[in-house]
Amino acid sequence: MQIEILGLRHQLAALQRQKKRVSPRAADRLLWVLLSRIWKQWRSALVVVKPETVIAWHRKGFRLYWRGRVGQGRVLSG
């Protein structure tokens, strides 16, 4: 569990030091090599998602939400 927390904290630190695009440094790669040797499920904690992907997910969810409300006649007219 502690190794997983270390990996997740490292990802947060890498995201915070980059402004636009996260590009791993040599030290980042070394850490993940070491983690992969002692932690078999290291890939489950490694998540890097582009901001455009998150925005697309939010837009899709918003559309689905409002489609359901309109279909059920719950939208208030102004």
Secondary structure, DSSP 8 states (H G I E B T S, - for coil): -HHHHHHHHHHHHHHHH-SS-----HHHHHHHHHHHHH-TTGGGT-----HHHHHHHHHHHHHHHHHHHHHTT-----
